[in-house]
Amino acid sequence: MLTGSCLCGAVTYQVTGEAGRPAACHCTQCRKQSGHYWASGWCKDSDIAIAGEVRWFAASDTAKRGFCPTCGSFLFWKAHAEPWISFSMGSLDGQTGLPLREHIFTRHKGDYYEIADGVPQRED
């Protein structure tokens, strides 16, 4: 089981089922909301228990982003038409045992850093 929380602790969550290996997203939305690229794991909607108030922002016609309204921590990404939810790797407590699977939306990455870790990359 994985557990996580926002910076102030007002929102907590537990992933009770299997978690998918994380991806690092370099899209403009993730970079603007997180301040850099955003690494997230994922699980089935039925395998996560969220406690506390999450504020959802409709980032596009296809997805929304969840954050703590108190401290602003960006915690979740949820596609409207999919039965899974992504959660912030940085908000997890302790070690995860989940190695990075890939970098996505790399054609949108900032020009101030390089991706040099040998993990597969996708432009979109």
Contacts in CASP RR format, 6 or more apart in sequence:
PFRMAT RR
TARGET T0000
AUTHOR 0000-0000-0000
METHOD contacts of the structure
MODEL  1
MLTGSCLCGAVTYQVTGEAGRPAACHCTQCRKQSGHYWASGWCKDSDIAI
AGEVRWFAASDTAKRGFCPTCGSFLFWKAHAEPWISFSMGSLDGQTGLPL
REHIFTRHKGDYYEIADGVPQRED
1 14 0 8 1.000
1 15 0 8 1.000
1 16 0 8 1.000
1 17 0 8 1.000
2 14 0 8 1.000
2 15 0 8 1.000
2 19 0 8 1.000
2 92 0 8 1.000
2 93 0 8 1.000
2 96 0 8 1.000
3 12 0 8 1.000
3 13 0 8 1.000
3 14 0 8 1.000
3 15 0 8 1.000
3 92 0 8 1.000
3 93 0 8 1.000
4 12 0 8 1.000
4 13 0 8 1.000
4 14 0 8 1.000
4 87 0 8 1.000
4 91 0 8 1.000
4 92 0 8 1.000
4 93 0 8 1.000
5 11 0 8 1.000
5 12 0 8 1.000
5 13 0 8 1.000
5 91 0 8 1.000
5 93 0 8 1.000
6 12 0 8 1.000
6 67 0 8 1.000
6 68 0 8 1.000
6 70 0 8 1.000
6 71 0 8 1.000
6 72 0 8 1.000
6 73 0 8 1.000
6 75 0 8 1.000
6 91 0 8 1.000
7 68 0 8 1.000
7 71 0 8 1.000
7 72 0 8 1.000
7 73 0 8 1.000
8 68 0 8 1.000
8 70 0 8 1.000
8 71 0 8 1.000
8 73 0 8 1.000
9 68 0 8 1.000
9 71 0 8 1.000
10 52 0 8 1.000
10 53 0 8 1.000
10 68 0 8 1.000
10 70 0 8 1.000
10 71 0 8 1.000
11 50 0 8 1.000
11 51 0 8 1.000
11 52 0 8 1.000
11 53 0 8 1.000
11 54 0 8 1.000
11 68 0 8 1.000
11 73 0 8 1.000
11 75 0 8 1.000
12 50 0 8 1.000
12 51 0 8 1.000
12 52 0 8 1.000
13 48 0 8 1.000
13 49 0 8 1.000
13 50 0 8 1.000
13 51 0 8 1.000
13 75 0 8 1.000
13 87 0 8 1.000
14 48 0 8 1.000
14 49 0 8 1.000
15 43 0 8 1.000
15 47 0 8 1.000
15 48 0 8 1.000
15 87 0 8 1.000
16 47 0 8 1.000
16 48 0 8 1.000
16 49 0 8 1.000
17 43 0 8 1.000
17 44 0 8 1.000
17 47 0 8 1.000
18 43 0 8 1.000
18 47 0 8 1.000
19 41 0 8 1.000
19 42 0 8 1.000
19 43 0 8 1.000
19 47 0 8 1.000
19 96 0 8 1.000
19 98 0 8 1.000
20 41 0 8 1.000
20 42 0 8 1.000
20 43 0 8 1.000
20 98 0 8 1.000
20 101 0 8 1.000
21 41 0 8 1.000
21 98 0 8 1.000
21 99 0 8 1.000
21 100 0 8 1.000
21 101 0 8 1.000
22 39 0 8 1.000
22 40 0 8 1.000
22 41 0 8 1.000
22 42 0 8 1.000
22 89 0 8 1.000
22 98 0 8 1.000
22 100 0 8 1.000
22 101 0 8 1.000
23 39 0 8 1.000
23 40 0 8 1.000
23 41 0 8 1.000
23 100 0 8 1.000
23 101 0 8 1.000
23 102 0 8 1.000
23 103 0 8 1.000
23 104 0 8 1.000
24 37 0 8 1.000
24 38 0 8 1.000
24 39 0 8 1.000
24 100 0 8 1.000
24 102 0 8 1.000
24 103 0 8 1.000
24 104 0 8 1.000
24 119 0 8 1.000
25 37 0 8 1.000
25 38 0 8 1.000
25 39 0 8 1.000
25 40 0 8 1.000
25 103 0 8 1.000
25 104 0 8 1.000
25 105 0 8 1.000
26 37 0 8 1.000
26 103 0 8 1.000
26 104 0 8 1.000
26 105 0 8 1.000
26 106 0 8 1.000
26 108 0 8 1.000
26 109 0 8 1.000
26 110 0 8 1.000
26 115 0 8 1.000
27 104 0 8 1.000
27 105 0 8 1.000
27 108 0 8 1.000
28 108 0 8 1.000
29 59 0 8 1.000
29 60 0 8 1.000
29 65 0 8 1.000
30 37 0 8 1.000
30 38 0 8 1.000
30 105 0 8 1.000
31 37 0 8 1.000
31 38 0 8 1.000
31 108 0 8 1.000
31 109 0 8 1.000
31 110 0 8 1.000
33 59 0 8 1.000
33 65 0 8 1.000
33 67 0 8 1.000
33 74 0 8 1.000
34 74 0 8 1.000
36 113 0 8 1.000
37 103 0 8 1.000
37 109 0 8 1.000
38 74 0 8 1.000
38 77 0 8 1.000
38 88 0 8 1.000
39 88 0 8 1.000
39 89 0 8 1.000
39 90 0 8 1.000
39 100 0 8 1.000
40 77 0 8 1.000
40 86 0 8 1.000
40 87 0 8 1.000
40 88 0 8 1.000
40 89 0 8 1.000
41 86 0 8 1.000
41 87 0 8 1.000
41 89 0 8 1.000
41 98 0 8 1.000
42 84 0 8 1.000
42 85 0 8 1.000
42 86 0 8 1.000
42 87 0 8 1.000
43 84 0 8 1.000
43 85 0 8 1.000
43 87 0 8 1.000
44 83 0 8 1.000
44 84 0 8 1.000
44 85 0 8 1.000
45 83 0 8 1.000
45 84 0 8 1.000
45 85 0 8 1.000
46 83 0 8 1.000
48 85 0 8 1.000
48 87 0 8 1.000
50 76 0 8 1.000
53 68 0 8 1.000
53 69 0 8 1.000
54 66 0 8 1.000
54 67 0 8 1.000
54 68 0 8 1.000
54 69 0 8 1.000
54 75 0 8 1.000
54 76 0 8 1.000
55 66 0 8 1.000
55 67 0 8 1.000
55 68 0 8 1.000
55 69 0 8 1.000
56 64 0 8 1.000
56 65 0 8 1.000
56 66 0 8 1.000
56 78 0 8 1.000
57 64 0 8 1.000
57 65 0 8 1.000
57 66 0 8 1.000
57 67 0 8 1.000
58 64 0 8 1.000
59 65 0 8 1.000
62 79 0 8 1.000
62 80 0 8 1.000
62 81 0 8 1.000
63 77 0 8 1.000
63 78 0 8 1.000
63 79 0 8 1.000
63 80 0 8 1.000
64 77 0 8 1.000
64 78 0 8 1.000
64 80 0 8 1.000
65 74 0 8 1.000
65 76 0 8 1.000
65 77 0 8 1.000
65 78 0 8 1.000
66 74 0 8 1.000
66 75 0 8 1.000
66 76 0 8 1.000
66 77 0 8 1.000
66 78 0 8 1.000
67 73 0 8 1.000
67 74 0 8 1.000
67 75 0 8 1.000
67 76 0 8 1.000
68 75 0 8 1.000
73 88 0 8 1.000
73 91 0 8 1.000
74 88 0 8 1.000
75 87 0 8 1.000
75 88 0 8 1.000
75 91 0 8 1.000
76 85 0 8 1.000
76 86 0 8 1.000
76 87 0 8 1.000
76 88 0 8 1.000
77 85 0 8 1.000
77 86 0 8 1.000
78 85 0 8 1.000
78 86 0 8 1.000
89 96 0 8 1.000
89 98 0 8 1.000
100 117 0 8 1.000
100 119 0 8 1.000
101 119 0 8 1.000
101 120 0 8 1.000
102 119 0 8 1.000
102 120 0 8 1.000
102 121 0 8 1.000
102 122 0 8 1.000
103 115 0 8 1.000
103 119 0 8 1.000
103 120 0 8 1.000
103 121 0 8 1.000
103 122 0 8 1.000
104 121 0 8 1.000
104 122 0 8 1.000
104 124 0 8 1.000
105 122 0 8 1.000
105 123 0 8 1.000
105 124 0 8 1.000
106 115 0 8 1.000
106 121 0 8 1.000
106 122 0 8 1.000
106 123 0 8 1.000
107 123 0 8 1.000
107 124 0 8 1.000
109 115 0 8 1.000
115 121 0 8 1.000
END
